[in-house]
Amino acid sequence: MSKKLKHPKEIVATALNISIDQLNEDSAYGKTPNWDSLNHVAIINDLETNFEIQIPDSEIENYLTMRAIIELYEKINKHSTGYNKE
């Protein structure tokens, strides 16, 4: 991974078409403006593209909170993720 990763708040805010200021670690699917099932798929796709990973379908539900997405970002930055590179 040679490129600098976007911060997950930037990715999620863009997918939801909201301000980064509207997001915090407690932001979550169904609680945050525009974070519905359709936009959750967009978030997952954007995470996969920006982080250069593939999230298995069986694990998509693990990333329904901003906190979980930030934890994923931190793992990737440490190069200790178990996900397959694309």
N, C-alpha and C positions, 0 to 999 in steps of 0.2 A: 504494500500500500504506500505509494509514493506521494500521493496528493494529500493535502491537508483536508481532514474531514470537517464537514459542516457540523456545527453544534446541533444536537437533536432538537432543541427548542426552535431553532431556525427552520429545520425540516418540517416539524409538526405545525408551526405557525403558518408556514407557506401552504401546506396541504389543506389546512383548515380555513385559510384566508382570514386569519385573525392576527392581532399584534402579539409579538413575543411577550409583551408585558402582561398579557392575559393568561400566560402559562406559568405554572410553578410545579414542584414535584408532586403535588396532590391533584394536578389536572388529570382527567381520565375520560375514557369513553363514556358517553352518556351524561357526563357532568359538565363538560367543557363545550362552549358554543361550537356548533358545526361538527363535533366529533361523533359522527354516526357510523353505521356499518360501511357505507360507501366510502366515506372519507377515511375510515380506518384502513381499508384496502389501499387507498392512495398513500397513506402514511407508510404502510409496510413496503409498498413498491419503492417509495422514495428512500426509505432507510436502506433497502437492498442496493439500490443504485448508488447512493452516496457512500455507504460503508463498504461497497464491493463484496457483499455477502449474499447468501441465499438462506432465508429463514424458512424452515420446513413448515408446510401447512399445519401440521400438528402442533406447532409452537406459536402460531400467530396470536392465539389468545393470551400468551404470556406477556404481550406487549400492549396491554390495554390502559396502562398508566404512564405518565411522564416519567415517574420514578424508575419504572422497569426499562424504559427506553434509554434513559440516562445511564443506567447500570450496564446495558448492552454497549453503549458508546464507550464507557470506561474500560470494559473488557477488551473491546477492539483496539483501543488506543494502547493497551498493554500487550497486544498481540497474543492474547491467551484465549481467544475464542475457539469454540469447538465447531464453528460453522464452516462449511465449505466455501472456498472462494469461487466466484463465477468463472 
